[in-house]
């Protein structure tokens, strides 16, 4: 067993019956409390006996990007913003569609669901594991592709259920995802994830996304994206989860094929977006810990993007002190996005800013 601040070395070292977990905890920085993680390489018995049974109840499973897994689902409902809507109602509306889908695809296989609840008076929260007898998804990117295709299917065939599906978090199908386990809570909270059975070693083990040992005769499910391309790790383009600080140009945020969605597909979700009008730049903090400069995952620091609307391009930087002063090569936006920006500049900004653009180009 080993504990480290770094994730990737432990993922590389995992073998046999060992897997990697994350222990979430709170630390104080500049009088502000923040959450961070320590990563643990251990067997299931070790993590249960030495952490969970001893009172450590903030353990998360790491879903490795290349490991087969069960389909996993996260439903979040802000009960203060959307009173009257419950997470269980959303699940009850969509579950029959998923059941029918898998019954058609795999008529001889039994499909079961493990539903775990950590709802409070302010938030409805469900974690759901879908077990298909004898089958696993090839990896989490295929889970994400399936859920995105499901979204399109619901829009076409069951449009009245789109409101329910809107509370399914499609931003969780990312590389090396941290996913809370049965009986666990977020650090500093007491919203324990509970199922319909007591949390024992057996039920905790059965409710994980990735089985530790993959049977040799397991059938691996492979999926395609809506456009029949290969699955990719994306944020799910869930723009509603992004916090915009101040006003951000609509040319950046609006529309399903917006610049923001395009960039999130490549770099991960944007928890924070800020526009700096004096430079016509948008700074996007990602949830991506995989550092392109250090070639490893940071424990708490993430990448961020600086998007230059005047020059239709962006660069990638990192918040880690070890990466200070480093930036990626310049990435240019595609022609479609360039036209959207130019159209916004022509219609909304005015001649003064257009002059600025001509001078800077």
HELIX and SHEET records of a PDB file:
HELIX    1   1 UNK A    8  UNK A   13  1                                   6    
HELIX    2   2 UNK A   44  UNK A   47  1                                   4    
HELIX    3   3 UNK A   48  UNK A   52  3                                   5    
HELIX    4   4 UNK A   87  UNK A  105  1                                  19    
HELIX    5   5 UNK A  140  UNK A  157  1                                  18    
HELIX    6   6 UNK A  159  UNK A  161  5                                   3    
HELIX    7   7 UNK A  162  UNK A  165  1                                   4    
HELIX    8   8 UNK A  201  UNK A  206  1                                   6    
HELIX    9   9 UNK A  239  UNK A  241  5                                   3    
HELIX   10  10 UNK A  250  UNK A  253  1                                   4    
HELIX   11  11 UNK A  259  UNK A  267  1                                   9    
HELIX   12  12 UNK A  321  UNK A  323  5                                   3    
HELIX   13  13 UNK A  335  UNK A  344  1                                  10    
HELIX   14  14 UNK A  345  UNK A  349  3                                   5    
HELIX   15  15 UNK A  351  UNK A  360  1                                  10    
SHEET    1   A 5 UNK A   2  UNK A   4  0                                        
SHEET    2   A 5 UNK A  32  UNK A  43 -1                                        
SHEET    3   A 5 UNK A  18  UNK A  29 -1                                        
SHEET    4   A 5 UNK A  59  UNK A  63 -1                                        
SHEET    5   A 5 UNK A 177  UNK A 180 -1                                        
SHEET    1   B 3 UNK A  71  UNK A  78  0                                        
SHEET    2   B 3 UNK A 123  UNK A 132 -1                                        
SHEET    3   B 3 UNK A 111  UNK A 117 -1                                        
SHEET    1   C 2 UNK A 135  UNK A 137  0                                        
SHEET    2   C 2 UNK A 219  UNK A 221  1                                        
SHEET    1   D 6 UNK A 243  UNK A 245  0                                        
SHEET    2   D 6 UNK A 270  UNK A 276  1                                        
SHEET    3   D 6 UNK A 281  UNK A 286 -1                                        
SHEET    4   D 6 UNK A 303  UNK A 308 -1                                        
SHEET    5   D 6 UNK A 313  UNK A 318 -1                                        
SHEET    6   D 6 UNK A 331  UNK A 332 -1                                        
SHEET    1   E 2 UNK A 290  UNK A 291  0                                        
SHEET    2   E 2 UNK A 296  UNK A 297 -1                                        
END                                                                             
